[in-house]
């Protein structure tokens, strides 16, 4: 968690390269679970490549780990340019990247808790992990002046949206 607070070297990061690196890193897990990852072309952002790799690795690993039994994990990665208003009502453009899976999903009542450090929704005997992965994802997005949001439905899957500002101040 402290690692994600470190301000790494900021550069232009091609998220297509990050995704390719993460898929290579997770090759054994992807093959073992017969997971399918489909992505549209992704943008370049200003940020830390190390943290982007951690972000994508955490989200993809979770999507595979929390897949439904007897269902091949499928992860779809989408991209769109969106506008949102800031606190002063000024419109800001964001790169919105959405990772959607067909896993076990989560109850709506749990969604507010999942970005809290050491928060686990399942017993350790059911799923491995220590409850810091999504807290790290949230911290990484904050480091990049962005945000992460989740939508989920039990038995259908989850969708994580990453918002990166197109212009860093």
Number of C-alpha atoms within 10 A of each C-alpha: 13 7 11 20 13 12 13 14 10 13 12 11 17 16 19 15 14 21 20 12 15 20 19 11 13 15 12 11 14 18 10 9 15 14 19 15 17 12 15 12 10 19 16 15 21 16 23 20 20 14 25 22 19 19 23 19 21 17 20 23 16 16 25 22 17 19 22 17 9 7 12 15 22 20 24 15 20 16 17 14 14 15 14 12 10 9 7 6 8 9 12 13 15 18 22 22 21 21 22 24 27 23 27 19 20 20 13 12 7 12 14 10 14 19 21 15 16 15 16 18 14 11 9 11 7 8 12 11 15 11 18 17 23 21 18 23 25 22 22 26 20 16 18 21 15 19 18 20 14 18 15 21 15 12 14 14 22 22 22 17 20 22 23 24 22 18 12 11 5
